[in-house]
C-alpha cells in the first residue's frame, strides 16, 4: 500500500453510558477509496463525523496528511463532505452553489469562475449553471453537491450515504460517476453506506462495521469470498447455511445431511469429532444436478421457484436447511417444479466454516 494519508488510531466515542464506536483502528492510503459498510446503528456515520470534525472522539487520535486533527474544527481539516440530503441552497443557482465554499474561502472571482467551469465539466452539467435546485432531478442535485464539496480542492472527501435517496437506476449510474471522478482527481475518499452492492462495486477496501467495531477490513474480493466472522458472512451477499457434524477433524471430514464432505485442510482446527458446526455456501457456487468438477452433492426437494427475468431463483430443501441458488433463464428449458426431487452439486472448497 502507498503512503498512509488518513490514520485513525484507537478511536472511541461514547454518548453518556453508551459507547457507539469502540477502539477503531484504520490506515487509509493516499488516493484510496474506502467504504464503511454496516447496518443502521453500527457506528459508521459517527466514525465519519469524527473524521470530519463534527463529533469529538472520547479517546484516540485522527491524523490527516501527517497532521493531528483530532481536536480541530471541520473548516481546519481541508475536507469536502457530501451528505445524504443534498443540502443545496434553494435561492442560489447551480454555479453559485458550487462557488459557495470558494467565496467563503476568499478565492478571487476569476479563479472561482474557472473552478466552477471545471467542476461543471467533471459532473457533466455544462449549461446548467444558471438553473436552481428545484429545476434539477435528484441525481443532478447530488452531482452539484459533489461538485460543491470538490471545488475547494480538499485533500479528503467524505460521503455520507449520498445515494440512498435516489432511485435504483440513478444510484447505479451515479456511483459509477463518483468512482470515475474520484479516480480522476486521485482524492482519498471515505464512503459510508449500508448497501453492500455499492460498497462492493466502488471500493478499494471495505470496513465492515458491527456494534461499533470494525469486524473485518479487506478488499471487496476478500470480504465476499473470505468473511472473517459469521456477521460478515451473513451481511455481505446472500448466504446459505448448512448444519453439519465433525466426523474427522484431522482429515477435515464433516457429515452434512448424511453425506461425507471433505473440507480444505485446516478448516476444522480446534474442533472435535461429534461437534456441531455451521457451513456457509454462496448461491453462485451451487448448480442443479451433477456437474463435472464439483466434488460434493446433496439430495433435496424443490421448495420454491421465483422467476426474476434473466435468472430463476430456486430454493431447495436439504434436510432442515433451505438452500438458494440462481440458474440462468433458458426459454428452451422449463424451470424446475416445486416438489420434485433434485440433487445439488458444489465444490467442497467453496464451503466456509462459520465461527
C-alpha angles and dihedrals in degrees: 000000000000123000118315113252102172119036122184112186125187094329117178130177126194130180104200108306093344118092110202100173119039125197095321115191125181139147117201121196123229109274094012123139110218126179127206103213127185147105125288112290096023094118100252097124092043089054091050091049090053090053088049093048097243091114127037118226118243087216140355134045140270122207124190117188091346093306123116105237097166093118100027124112119249093256090056095057102068094232134143120214134194118193133205089251109061091230093196118162104252094207094053127078123239091263092048092049092052092046095047096095091044091054091050089050091053096245113167119259093244093050091044092052090050092049091049090053090049092050093047089054092049093051092040096238101122109153092031096087094105096049126101124231093256088060092059133079120244092259092050091049091053091050089053089050088052091049091049090053092048099043096084088053098240121196092224129038120204120194118191107196091306095170102046095095094053129089120258100262094046090048092055092047095046096047088056090050093048091052092048092049091047091052093045093052093037090221122164106245138192115195123191118204143147090204111099093196091057092049095046095048099043109034137092086198136004129215108205108205130198130168093352095309137101101246093185139353119200150109117299088254093054096042091053100038101032108033111182098208140028090251094055092046091052098040099048112062131336114307136195116207119203124192114231143168127224111244104169117005094187093057093034092238121158136178117233117180091335097313129108118236125182114216130199116292111275095019092117099043110144095023132108133215109278096027115138116231142173122237124201123213127178116228093237090060092063131078132183113252129003117318130186113252095029109105101191135057141174132198121232147139130262105254102173141001123199122187109216101170109253092025137037116217112215126192117201124193110225112179105303092338131088114217121199125202137165125228126186117257110253113185090203093055120058118225120257118276124243110253098025120126116247144167125230123202135197142153115272088222089069092062115101124198109228118221 
